[in-house]
Amino acid sequence: MILNETYTLSNGIKIPKLGLGTWFIDDDKAAEAVHRAVELGYRLIDTAQAYGNERGVGEGIRTCGVDRSELFVASKVAAELKTYDSAAKSIDETLEKMGLDYLDQMIIHSPQPWTEFRVEKRYFEENKEVWRALEDAQAAGKVRVIGVSNFLSDDLESLLSDCRVKPAVNQILLHISNSDTALVDYCKEQNIRVEAYSPIAHGEALKNPAIAKNGGEIRRVCRTALYTLCYTARHCCPS
C-alpha cells in the first residue's frame, strides 16, 4: 500500500511517498484534517508558515494518537524571509507554534518572494543566507531534513556552490500536464529528491471529461494513476 511506502533521502532518512498537503485548510480545521488523514494511514503531513495553520496542524500531530516518531512533519520558511536572522527566528517560531520539539523537514518555500516570483531578481545570495539558517537548525537538532521548493536549476546551482549540506528535496509543482523533465533530471543527477505538490493539478485533472463521465470508480483509479505517475515515473513523492 502506497501509504506504507517510503523513499530514502540522501542523508539516510526515510520520507513517505504520499503526504497530506494542508494548503487552504483553515487553522481551526487543521487538527481535525490531520486526525482524519492519520486515521486513513497518512504519515507525512505538510504545512507552511504561509498557510497560517501551523498551530492547528501541530495540535493535530500532538493529539492524533500516533507516536510522534511515526510521523513525518514538514513546514516551509516563508518566501519573503531572505536573511539569516529572519529565517532562523521563523524556524523557532514554527516549532513553538506547533508545539513540537523538532520538524522532520523544513524547506525554503520559494527562491523569491511571491510578489517577485520568476522575475529578474533571483535572490541567489539571500537564499544562501536562509540556507545557512536551515543548516544550523539541522545541526542543532531542530530539523532532520532540509530542502527547497520551487527552485529552478540555476537556483540550485547557486546554492550547491556554497553550502555545507546539500538540499535533500526540491518540492515543485508537478502533475500530468506540468512536467519539467529537465529540472527533474537535474535534481536526480544531484541526488535531490523531487517532491511533487498538487499532483492532480489542484483537482483540475479530475475534471477531465474522460474521467468525469465514468463516475466514481474511474475517478478513484485515475487519481491513483496520477499519483503513481508522480512518484514512480518522476521519482518523487506527492503531497
C-alpha positions in Angstrom: 0.0 0.0 0.0 1.4 3.4 -1.1 0.8 5.0 2.3 3.2 2.5 3.9 5.9 3.0 1.3 8.9 5.4 1.7 11.9 6.8 -0.1 15.3 7.1 1.5 16.7 10.6 1.2 20.4 11.5 0.6 21.0 11.7 4.4 19.5 8.3 5.0 16.2 9.5 6.4 13.1 7.9 5.1 10.2 10.0 3.7 6.7 8.7 3.0 5.8 8.6 -0.7 2.5 10.2 -0.2 1.5 13.0 2.1 -1.3 15.4 3.1 -0.8 18.9 2.0 -2.7 21.4 4.2 -2.8 24.5 1.9 -6.2 26.2 2.1 -7.1 24.3 5.3 -8.1 26.8 8.0 -6.2 26.8 11.2 -9.3 25.9 13.3 -10.0 22.9 11.0 -6.4 21.7 10.6 -6.3 19.5 13.6 -9.3 17.5 12.5 -7.9 17.2 9.0 -4.7 15.8 10.4 -6.7 13.3 12.6 -8.7 12.1 9.6 -5.6 11.8 7.4 -3.7 9.8 10.1 -6.7 7.5 10.5 -6.5 6.8 6.8 -2.9 5.9 7.1 -1.1 9.1 6.1 2.2 9.7 7.9 3.6 12.7 6.0 1.8 16.0 7.0 2.9 19.1 5.1 2.3 22.7 6.2 4.0 26.1 5.8 4.4 29.4 7.6 2.5 31.0 4.7 -0.5 28.7 5.2 -1.4 30.2 8.5 -2.4 26.8 10.0 0.8 25.6 11.7 -0.8 25.9 15.1 -3.7 23.7 14.1 -1.5 21.2 12.3 0.7 20.9 15.3 -2.3 20.3 17.5 -3.4 17.6 15.2 0.0 16.0 15.3 0.1 16.0 19.1 -3.4 14.6 19.6 -3.8 12.2 16.7 -3.0 9.1 18.8 0.0 8.1 16.7 3.5 8.3 18.2 5.4 11.4 17.0 8.3 9.2 15.8 6.0 7.5 13.3 5.0 10.8 11.7 6.9 13.0 9.2 6.1 16.6 9.8 7.1 19.2 7.2 6.9 23.0 7.0 8.4 25.8 5.0 10.2 29.1 5.6 8.1 31.9 4.2 9.2 33.1 0.8 9.5 36.7 2.0 12.2 35.9 4.6 15.5 36.3 2.9 18.0 36.9 5.8 19.7 34.5 8.2 18.2 36.1 11.2 14.6 36.3 10.0 14.8 32.6 8.8 16.4 31.3 12.0 13.8 33.2 14.1 10.9 31.8 12.0 12.1 28.2 12.4 12.0 28.7 16.2 8.6 30.3 15.9 7.2 27.4 13.9 8.4 24.9 16.5 6.8 27.0 19.3 3.6 27.5 17.3 3.2 23.8 16.5 4.2 22.7 20.0 6.9 20.3 18.6 10.5 19.6 19.7 11.6 19.1 16.1 10.5 19.1 12.5 11.2 16.2 10.1 11.6 18.6 7.2 11.9 22.4 6.7 12.4 23.9 3.3 12.7 27.3 1.6 9.2 27.9 0.2 10.4 29.8 -2.8 13.6 31.3 -4.2 11.9 34.7 -4.5 9.2 36.5 -2.5 5.8 35.6 -4.1 5.3 39.2 -5.3 8.6 38.8 -7.3 8.2 35.2 -8.3 10.1 34.3 -11.5 11.1 37.9 -12.2 14.6 39.2 -12.9 15.9 39.5 -9.3 16.9 36.0 -8.4 18.0 36.3 -4.7 20.9 33.9 -5.1 22.9 35.4 -2.2 19.9 35.9 0.0 18.9 32.3 -0.4 22.4 31.2 0.7 21.8 33.1 4.0 18.4 31.4 4.5 20.1 28.1 3.7 22.7 28.7 6.3 20.0 29.2 8.9 18.5 25.8 7.8 21.9 24.1 8.1 22.4 25.5 11.6 18.8 24.4 12.6 19.6 20.9 11.3 22.9 20.8 13.2 21.1 21.9 16.4 18.6 19.0 16.1 15.6 21.3 15.3 15.1 19.9 11.8 16.0 16.4 10.4 15.8 17.2 6.7 16.4 20.5 4.9 15.5 21.4 1.3 13.9 23.9 -1.0 10.7 24.4 -3.0 10.1 25.9 -6.4 13.8 26.2 -7.1 15.0 26.1 -10.8 18.3 24.5 -11.8 20.2 27.8 -11.6 18.8 28.4 -8.1 20.0 25.0 -7.1 23.4 25.5 -8.8 23.9 28.7 -6.8 23.1 27.0 -3.5 25.2 24.0 -4.2 28.2 26.2 -5.0 28.4 27.4 -1.3 26.7 25.0 1.2 27.7 22.6 3.9 24.7 20.4 3.4 23.1 19.7 0.0 19.3 20.1 -0.2 17.6 16.7 0.3 14.4 17.7 -1.6 13.1 20.2 -4.1 9.3 20.5 -3.8 7.8 21.6 -7.1 4.5 21.8 -9.0 4.4 18.6 -10.9 1.5 16.8 -12.5 0.5 15.0 -15.7 0.2 18.2 -17.7 3.0 20.1 -16.0 6.2 18.1 -16.0 9.6 19.9 -16.1 11.6 16.9 -17.1 14.8 18.8 -17.4 14.5 20.1 -13.8 13.5 16.6 -12.5 16.5 15.1 -14.3 18.9 17.7 -12.9 17.6 17.0 -9.4 18.1 13.3 -9.9 21.7 13.9 -11.0 22.3 15.9 -7.8 20.6 13.2 -5.7 17.9 15.7 -4.7 14.5 14.0 -4.2 11.8 15.8 -6.2 8.6 16.2 -4.1 5.5 16.9 -6.2 2.9 19.3 -4.9 -0.6 19.4 -6.4 0.0 16.1 -8.3 -3.7 16.1 -9.5 -3.4 19.7 -10.8 -5.2 21.3 -7.9 -8.1 18.9 -8.6 -8.4 20.0 -12.2 -7.2 16.7 -13.6 -10.3 15.0 -12.1 -12.5 17.4 -14.2 -11.2 15.8 -17.4 -14.3 14.8 -19.3 -13.0 11.3 -19.9 -12.7 10.9 -16.1 -15.8 12.8 -15.0 -18.3 10.9 -17.3 -17.3 7.5 -15.9 -18.2 8.1 -12.3 -16.5 7.5 -9.0 -14.6 4.3 -9.6 -12.7 5.5 -12.6 -12.0 8.8 -10.8 -10.5 6.8 -8.0 -8.4 4.7 -10.4 -7.3 7.8 -12.3 -6.4 9.7 -9.1 -4.2 6.7 -8.1 -2.7 6.6 -11.6 -1.9 10.3 -11.4 -0.2 9.9 -8.1 1.7 6.9 -9.4 2.9 8.9 -12.4 4.4 11.4 -10.0 6.2 9.1 -7.6 7.2 6.3 -9.9 7.9 7.9 -13.3 9.3 11.0 -11.9 10.9 9.6 -8.7 9.1 12.0 -6.4 6.7 11.9 -3.5 3.4 13.8 -3.9 2.0 15.9 -1.1 
